[in-house]
Amino acid sequence: MVDPTGPIELERTRAWATIFRVQLAGGRAWFKACGPIQAFEPRLTASLAARWPDRVARVLAHDPERAWLLTADAGDPVGAHGNDPAIWLRALPAYAELQRGEVAHVAEHLAADVPDRRVGALLAKYDELLRADLPLEGAELERLRAFAGRFAHLCDDLVEADLPASIQHDDLHLRSLFIDGPTLRVLDWGDACVGHPFATLVVTFHWLERENGLALGDPWFERLRDAYLEPWGGGHIAGFELAQRVGLVAEAIGWLRHRGAMPEPDRIAFDVHFADLLRRILARVVAPA
């Protein structure tokens, strides 16, 4: 039983979820009402919290049928501390350990409607991406279409790297990693999927570029990669780099779900960022022009 001690205040609303602040006797809590495309999030968060209570949000209550989730306050997002790469150096190995442990629960996650973006499923989803009304110029669209065969080879190569699929947050950045005293917690699993685990760092590294101004060859990226890979037994560098390329495309595939849930006025602003993502794919995966 949870009893609010003050008014329940709207924090933000999106097409995929609405979030409220809830004041409790023991401190602030957060209530999330998930839309259909993120209806899996309360169940997923609760199952992760049961197995990894020191790494994800503390779940106070959840209702999978209504897609409701109530979590305790988790402190400050890492962005409030400048998105310090040193914090990620501590967070990423713990996150990798979670992913390794969740390999055993992949079937459970898929049965609970966590999106399936395993490498073997990506080719059909790439076709769906190409059929969408993408915010690109004609020549750019033709480059994406012509890339389909090469993308199939990249996926085959990544399958041969022989790493199991696991839970993949797919939005792990400065606003989803929280500093809760001595504990680092990963929140907001509504973009998650079952996919190649290494693809998580596509988003993490992009935000370090974008917000911290780190250049692609900055030594921090190698340090963070190696720290993340250590729980996987070290090595895997070739597979990691390949997963970054395939994972960038998989991220765009994931964005289609959110785009499709938006009303038209919201989609206009969303497409500015979507076009940027698609052009990064052209520059870093499809290139040369």
N, C-alpha and C positions, 0 to 999 in steps of 0.2 A: 504494500500500500504506500503510495507517494502522495503527500499532501503539500500543495503549493502554499507558500507563506506570503505571496504577493501576486500582483497581476501577471498574467501570461502575455508576453510581448512578442509581436512579430519581428523576427530578425531579417528574413528575406524570403521571397517566393520566386520560384522558377517553374518552368513547364514540367520539370521532373521531380521537384520536391519543394516543400514549404517547411521552414524552420522557425521555431519559437524559443525564446528564452523563458525559463521557468525558475523562479526563485524558491528554493527549499530551505528548510531549517538548517541543513548541513552545508548549504552553499548553492551555487547556480547549477542548473541542469539544462539540457538541450533536448527539445522534442522535435522530431522530424517525421513529417507525413509524406511518404514517398509516392510519386506518381507511378503509373503502370510500367514505365521502362526501367524504374529502379525498385520495383516491388520486392525484388530478392534481397535488398540491402539489409533490412532488419534481421532476417533469419541468418544471413551470412555474418553480419557483425556479431550477433549473439553467439554463433558457433565458434567464431574466432576468439571471442572474449573468453569463452569457456576453456579453450585450450591454451590461449596466450594472454593471460590477464595482465601481464606486464608490458604488452606491446601494442594493444589496441584500446579503444574507448572502453570505459567501465560501463557496462550495460545495466541500467536500473530496471528497465522493463521493455518488453517488445511484444508486438502483436503481428505475427506474420500474415494473418488473414487480412488485416486492414492495412498492412504495410506501415506500421507505426513503430517508432524507435525512440526510447528515452535514454539518454546517456549522461553521466556525470561530467562536470566541467573538467577539461583536460589541460588547463593552463593556457600558455601562449603559443600561437603558431611560430614556427622557427623563423618566419619572415619578420616577426617583430624583433628579432635579434640579428637582423641583417642577412639572413640565409647563410650563415657562416658555414663554409665547406667542412670545417672541423667537426661540426655537429653531425653532418651527414656521414663523416668517417666513422662515427660511433653508431649511427642509426642503421646504416646499410647492412652490416653483418648480422645484426639482430633480425632485420626484415628478411634477409636471405634464409636464416634459420627457420623462420616462420614458413616461408615458401617450401623449404625442404620437408618440413613436417606435414604440410598440407597436401603433398603429393598423394598421400594415402587417402585423402578425402575428396579427390577430384570427382568421383562418381556421385558422391553426395551433393557437391556443389552444382553439378550439371543437372541433377534431378530436381534441385531447388531453383532452377531457371537462371542460374548465373550464366551470362552469355558465353557461348562456345566460340573462342577464337584460337583454338589449337591450330598448329601449323597446317595440319591436313585439311582443315576447314576453310583456309584463307583463300584458296583459288576461287571457289564458288562465290565467296564474299567479295573478292576483287571484281568479279563480273557484275555484282550488284552495285558496287561503287561506280563502275563505268557507265551503268545504266541510269544513274542518278543525274539530276540537273545540277551539275557542279559549277561553282562560281569561277570558271577559268575561261581563257580565250580559246578559240578553235584550235590553234596550233598546239597549245598546251594539252588540250584534251587528246589530240592525236598522238602526242608523245606518251601519254598514259596508256592509251589503247595499244600502241606498238610495244609497250613494255610487258604486256601480259605473259608472253612466252618466257622472257628472262625472269620475271617474277616467279614463274613456276619452277625454274631451275634453282633460284635462291631458296625457295621453300623446300625443295628436295634436298639441297645441301644442308639446310638447317635440321631437317629430319635425321639426316645421316650423322649429325653431331650427337645424337642419341642422348638427349636430356629429357626427362619426363616433364609433361605439362603440370602446371600448378596454378594456384590462385595468383592473379596478377592485378595489382591495384589500378594501374593504368592512369593514375592522376596524382602520382606521388611527388609533391612539390612543396614549396615553402608555406602553403596554406593548409596542407593536410598532414604535416608532421608537427606534433605539439610537444612542448617541453612542460612536463608535469612534475615539478620538483626535480629529483634525480632521474626520473623516468621519461623516456621518449615514446610517444604513442602515435600510431598511424590511425587517422580518422577518415571518415567519408569514403566508404567503399562502394558508392553508387555507380562508379564508372568501371568497377572491377569486371574481370572476365577470367575464364580458364584459358590459359595460353602459354606461350613460351615464357618461363619465369624471367629470363634476362631482359625481356622487352620493357619491363618496368622502368629501366633507367633511361629510356628514350625521353620521357617527360622530365625526370629529375635533372638530367644533364641539360635539357633545353632551357629550363628555368635558371640554372646556374649561368648559362650563356646570357640569357635575357636580363636577369635581375642583377647578376654580379659582374657582368661584362667579361666573363672568362672566355678567352679565345679557344678555338677547337683544340689546339695543341697544348693548352695549359697543363702543367704537370698534375694539377689537382684531379683531372679526369682519370689519369692513369692510377693515381693513388686510390681514388674512390672505387674504380673498377676492381682493382686488386683486393681491396677490403671487402667488397661485395662477393667476389668470387671465392674468397678463402673458405667460407662454410661449405661451398660446393666441392671442396677438395683442391682448390687452386687450379692453375692452368685454365683451360677452356677459353683462352683469349680469342682464338679464331672464331669459335662459336659465339662468343659474346659480340664481336664486331658484326658478324652476320646477323645476329638477332637484333642489333640496333637498326639495320637496314630494313629487315622484314618487319620489325616492330613499328617503325615509323609508318609504314603502309597500314599495318593493323590498327594503329591509332586512328587514322583517317576513317577506316571502316567502322570503328567504334563511334566516331563522331556522327555518323549517319543516323544512328538511333536517336540521339538527342535532337538533331536537326529536324527529323521527321515528327517529333513530338511538339515542336514549337508552332505558335501562331505566326502567320506571315510577317507581321511587323517586327517581331523579335528575330526572325531569321535573317533579316537584312543586316543587322549588326553582327550576328553570329557568323555570317558568311565572310565578313572581313577577316576574321581569325581563321576560318576554315580555308579560305583561299591561301593564306599565309602557310598553313600546314601543308596543303597540297603542293605549293611551290617549293617548300623545303624537300618534299619527296622528289620533285623533278630535279632539284639541284644536287641532292645528296645520294639518291638511290637510282633515279632514271638516267641522270647525266651520262654523256654529254648531250647538249642540245643538237 
